[in-house]
């Protein structure tokens, strides 16, 4: 095609915590989903990593916004600004012209028509000419190399920042699924609450997230126990600075209730799965993707509770983005998966 160089193809994993852009099979953007606005002028002054550095550290004239909540757009204007700025970043080397944009963006399975329309509109207003949608569980399955078109059952549990998507896939369709809000953000909140109640220390979202990434665990007895995490912050009673050591065992205890919700969701979906597909899943195991899959010992905990092997996919954090990229490269092959 003579003018194919004028068309730019972008695969977007628009996540509650992170947004990932792939272009020509290469990851070009991997930034936190945060926008910082100057309140007097209403203009965006930073997006991504720069805005995340300002999060919870702003003065009264700056506000930081996370445009997505529970996997869907909560702030339409901020989402549009964020997508547009990220697209600009990918075009810095090609500043002489503005190419036509063909975009495939992933959305949670539980999205309503209104939420789907909001994502499509945000992408179109940010410059997208052809905008397609793919459901996150399908993108995650493609991203870890599963044959989603085969007459065989595959089960994927994608634990993102805002939602956990539990789905059974067969013959290019989602047979049974459940979308719950127990995901990375809830784990972070659990850690904040635990530090308040058990250690009398007030910590911010960023510190709680760092604790989760560094020593977050789903079981108390790990093969390799990480070093305790030293937390410093104000004492809730006196406001004096205090330090406390937190262990992975404590984090496993504080996340227990949320992880039980996750187990129930997996069992609910298995209950609704046809028997032939169920036997395929028992034979192959269940695949974990998303940032939440990196919780230490999560696969062991779920395997023990549900009696089916669980596998953490390779680079689970980027599985959805890789699958969205695969769908973008082969839009004709995967047309039936796109909306």
N, C-alpha and C positions, 0 to 999 in steps of 0.2 A: 504493500500500500504506500503510494507516493508520499502522503503526508502523515504517515504513522508517527513521525517524530514530534508532530504537533499535539499528539494525544499522550497524556501522562496517566498511568494506571497506578492507583493507590489502594492498598489493602489496609483497612483501619480496624484495630481492636480498640474500641472506645470504652475503656474500663473506668470503673468508679475510682480506683486508686491510680492506675497508670494507663496512658494512651500509647499505643505502638503503631507506627506506620511502616509498612513494607513497600518498597518500590523496586521493580525489576529484581525480585527475589532477595533484595538486600534490606536490612533493617535500617531505616534512615532517621526515625524518631522513636525514642523510648523515654518518655518523660512523665512525671506525675501529672495527674489530671487536676491542675490547680491554676486559677487565674487571679492576678492581683490588679485591683482597680484603684485609681486615684479618685477619691470621693468628690472633691470639688469639681473636677472636670468630667468625671464619669468615664475617663479613658482607661483602657487596659495598659498597665505599665510593665507587666511581666506575665509570662506563661511558663508552665512546666517547672523545671528545676529551680529557676530563679524565683518563681512565685512560691514554691514549696519552702524555700529558705525564709521567706517572709511570713509563712503561715504560723499563726499564734505568736508572732513577734512584731505585729504592726503597731503603728501609732494611729491616732483617731482619724487621720486624713487618708488612710489606706485600708482597704478591706480585701481579704482573700476569700475566694469562692471556689468550692468544689462543685462544678456544674452537674455532676451525676450523683444520684443517690439511689441505692439499691439497684444499680445497673441501668437505670433509665435517666433521661435528662430531667433535672429538677429546676435548672435555671437556663432557659432557652437562649437568652442573650449571651450569657457567659460561655455556653457550649459553642455557639456560633463563632464568638471571638477566638476561643481556644483552637477550634478546627482551622479557622482561617489563618491564624498565626503559625500553626504547625505546618500548614500547606506552604506558607511563605518561606519557612525554614528550608523546606525541601527544594524550593525553586531559586534559592540564592545564586546558584551557579548558572541558572538559566534565566537571568533577569531581563534579557532582551525581549522576550515575549511571554505571554501568559498562556500555557497550553490548555487544551480541552482536558477536563478531568473525568476519568472513568473510575468510579469508587465502589468498592465492596466493603460494607461495614457490618460488623456482627452485633446482634441484639439478643437480650435474654429471651428464652422460650416463652416466658410468661408475659411478654410485653403486650399491652393493649394496642388497638389500632391507632389511638390518639398518640401513644408513646412512639410507635413506629413512624407515624407522620412527623413527629417532632424531630426525630433523628434524620429522616429524609430531608426535611426542610432546612435543618442546620447545615447539612452537607451541600445542599443545592445553593443556599445563600452564601456559603463559603467558596463557591466556584465550581461545584460538581455538576457536570452535564448529564452523565449517565450514572445514577446511583442505585446500587443493588443492596439488598439485605440478606444476611444469612444468620440462622439461629446459632447461638454460642455452642450448644452441645454438638451440633453437626460440624461446626468449624473446629472444635477441639478434637473430635474423632478424626477428621481429615488431617489435622496437624500432627497427630501421633502415628499416622500411617495406617489407620484402619480402613478396610474396604467397606465403605458405607452403603454401596449398592448391592452387596452380596445378600443372598437369601439366608442370612445368619444373624443371630443376635449379638450385639455389642453393647456394653453398658459403660457409660462415661459419667464420672462425678467431677464437675468443674467447679472448684471452690475459688471464686473471685474475691474482689474487695467488697462489693455490695450484695451479691447474690451467690447462692450455690445452686447449680443446675444439675439435677440428677435425671439422666435420660437413657432409655433403651432405644437403640437404632437398628433398623433392618430395612433392606430394599430401598434405601435412599429416603426413608421417612422416620419420624420420631414416633415410636409405637406407644410408649408410656413415659411420662415425665412429671417432674415436680420442681418448682422453683421456690426456694425459701430465702429469707433475708439473713439467715445465720451464715455469716461468711467472715472474711478478713476484718471488716470494720467492727463487727460484733466482738470478735476475739480481742481486738485492740481496746474496746470499751470495757470488756470483762477485766482486762489487766489493770486499767485505770481504777476501776471500782475496787479491785482486790488490794491494790496499793493503799487506797484510802482506808479500807476497813481493817486490814490486817497489819499494816505498817504505819498507818496514820500520816502518810505522805501524799501530797497532791502532785500528780505528774501530768504533763500534757500529752496530747495525742502522738506527737512525734517520738517522745521518749518511750511511750507504751508500745508503739510500733517497732521501735528498735529492740525492745526487750523481746517482743514476739519473734522477730527475725533471728535474734542472736541465741536465745535459749528456749524459744517456744516449743512445747512438747505436748503430745497427746497421751503419753503413758509415763508412769513414774519411774519405771526401770528401763533405762535406755542402755544399748550396747556400749555407747560412748557418752558418758555424762559430761555436758559442757561445764566450764567454770561458772560459778555464780556471777550474776550481773550486779554491779554496784550502782545503786540508784541514789541520787541526791536530790533533795527538794525541800520545800517548806513543811515544817510540822503543822498539821491542821489546827492544833490547839494553841501553840505558842508563836507560830510563824518563824521560829528559829530554823536555820538550816540543819538538816539531819541527813545521815547516810544510812542505807540499809542494803543488805545483800539478799538477792532473790535467786532461788534455785529453779532449775527446770522442773523439779518435782512439784514445787508450789504452783508453777504456771499450769502444769498438767491438771492439778486440782481445781484451779480457778476456771479453766476452760471446760471442765467436765460437763456442766449442764448444757452448754452450747453444742458440744460434740454428741451428746445424747440426742439432741434435736436432729443432728445430721444423720445419725444412725436410723432414727425413726423414718426420716425421709427416704433413705435408701430402701428400707424394708417396705415402705408404702408402695414405691415404684415396682419393686420385685413382686409384690402381691398382685399388681395389676398386669404383670407380664404373662403372655401366653406360654403354656408349658414347654413347647418346642424351643422357643427363644430362651426360656429360663435355663434349659439344659445346656444350651450353647454358652450362656454366661457362666455357669458353674464350671464348665470345661476350660474356658479361656480366662476367666477372672474378670475383675472390674478395674477400670483404668481411672486413675486420679490425675487431674490436671488443675491448672490455676495455682496462684501463689499459696493458697491454703494447703496444697498438697505437700508443701515443704515443711510443714509442722513435723518435728521429729517423732517418729514412731506412729504416725497416723495410720499408715498402711497396716502395721501390726495390730493396732487396736481394732480397726474395722474388720480385718480378717478373722480375728478371734471372736468378735461379737456376732458376725453375720455368717461365719463358716464358709465363706467364699474367698479365694485369694484376691488381694488387692495389689495392683501394681502402680508405682509412681512413675509416670512417663518421663522420658528424657526432657530436660529443660521445660518443666510443666508451666512455668510462668509465661512462656511464649507460644504454647501449643495452639491457643485460639488464633493468635496473629498469624502463625504459619499456615493454619487451615484456611483462614480468610484469604491468604496469599494464593494458596492452591486453587481456591474457588475463583479468584480473580484471573489467574492464568488460563483456566479452562472454563470460562463462563458458558461455552456451548455445551461441554460435557456435563457440567453441573447446573445447567439452566433450571432443572426441576427442583434444585435445592434453594434457589434464589427467589427473593420476592421483589 
